[in-house]
Amino acid sequence: MNAVLAPARATSHLAARQAAIALLRRNLTPQGILAASRTQEAEARRYTRIFGRDAAICIMAMAGSGDPLLEQGAIASLDALAAKQAHNGQIAKYVDPEGSGADFWYVGCIDATLWWLIAVDHVRGVGAVDAARWEPQVAKAIGWLYAQEHPHFRLLQQNEASDWADIMPRSGFVLYTNALWVEVKQRFDLDGTAETRQHFNDLFDPFSPQLPSYSRARLMRHYARRGQSSDGLLLSFVNLSVCGLEGDVFGNILAVLSGAVDAPTGRRILEAIRSASASDPYPVRVVLRPLEKDHKLWRAYMGRHKQNLPHQYHNGGIWPFVGGFWVVALARLGLAEQAREELARLIAMNDEDGWRFTEWFHGKSLARGGMPGQSWNAAALLLALDAVARLDGR
């Protein structure tokens, strides 16, 4: 039976940092960072692979850490993913460190390419490699993403279940993906960044007072607003006459961190998440209003293995790695006291059962779900620790 989290207890920031670094070091292979620690179940579920998104998030903490093993592992992870890049430029969902190949998911995995590019820029930025490293692969990856971009909206288009929330029915223009696209465009100084940001706000923030100039954007906004009122969050996706109102916490956090929205909108978003108690008792639930089986967006695949039922997994589960980004966002907007409080909760959750670094927890019962020893939990914890340390002048 899954254990329920014990009450939070004080754990020093130093102990948390040491535990996170130790896990990342344990999960390293010569080819790169695995998604989770090696167990029989993790191997059966393919968690002992180098995932594009997981590895990239880890690289954001590993490269520039000053730990030689982690620094080397960051470069190795990018190399492994680059070596298995598809002929059209797409980066794989995951690659097998044992050399058996790469997987690109069922209807594609659009965010692995985005995260890989972000990680490349980060590694270059901290001076770990030459500025031209991976240039051919970067050019192909950017070219592939431009092929997914709408020519007028300048936003990426995708099928449902094709990003990190890969058993959620978000499709068309997806918040999470396009927040990352804004980040990539800014980092690589790509064409159309201003247009992407403008249409991002026009579509995902339909209750803003500014009316879109593009007629098709106005129609999509009309459908999104019909019979609804604003909860302070951005829509999780927009696809002509249907949109996501469930409250995608990760996508909203990334919109703040990427600069896709301005500071007042960012503060509004973070306050909406806080007011919804998304981090009570631990950060953070990734959906505020889970989709029930009678919801018009419910898909049969969401119930497969009883995994994505309400308050579970991507449908309202609590994900510690997203909690790390939540702390970073609070710190980024200068909400110092909240950031410190949320960091303490984040540490306690990862520290449950002797630094188990559990993948996710049930949004109500707090029962454990997924695999222990999650690498991106450790990486996001390090990012959160660094964000709060900067607030405190350390």
HELIX and SHEET records of a PDB file:
HELIX    1   1 HIS A   13  ARG A   26  1                                  14    
HELIX    2   2 GLN A   40  ALA A   44  1                                   5    
HELIX    3   3 GLY A   52  MET A   62  1                                  11    
HELIX    4   4 PRO A   68  ALA A   83  1                                  16    
HELIX    5   5 ILE A  110  GLY A  125  1                                  16    
HELIX    6   6 GLU A  135  ALA A  147  1                                  13    
HELIX    7   7 LEU A  175  PHE A  188  1                                  14    
HELIX    8   8 THR A  193  PHE A  204  1                                  12    
HELIX    9   9 SER A  215  ARG A  225  1                                  11    
HELIX   10  10 VAL A  249  SER A  258  1                                  10    
HELIX   11  11 ALA A  263  SER A  275  1                                  13    
HELIX   12  12 ALA A  300  LYS A  306  5                                   7    
HELIX   13  13 PRO A  320  ARG A  332  1                                  13    
HELIX   14  14 ALA A  336  TRP A  355  1                                  20    
HELIX   15  15 SER A  375  LEU A  391  1                                  17    
SHEET    1   A 2 LEU A  28  THR A  29  0                                        
SHEET    2   A 2 GLY A  32  ILE A  33 -1                                        
SHEET    1   B 3 ILE A  50  PHE A  51  0                                        
SHEET    2   B 3 TYR A  94  VAL A  95 -1                                        
SHEET    3   B 3 ALA A 102  ASP A 103 -1                                        
SHEET    1   C 3 PHE A 173  VAL A 174  0                                        
SHEET    2   C 3 PHE A 237  ASN A 239 -1                                        
SHEET    3   C 3 VAL A 242  CYS A 243 -1                                        
SHEET    1   D 2 TRP A 360  PHE A 361  0                                        
SHEET    2   D 2 ARG A 368  GLY A 369 -1                                        
END                                                                             
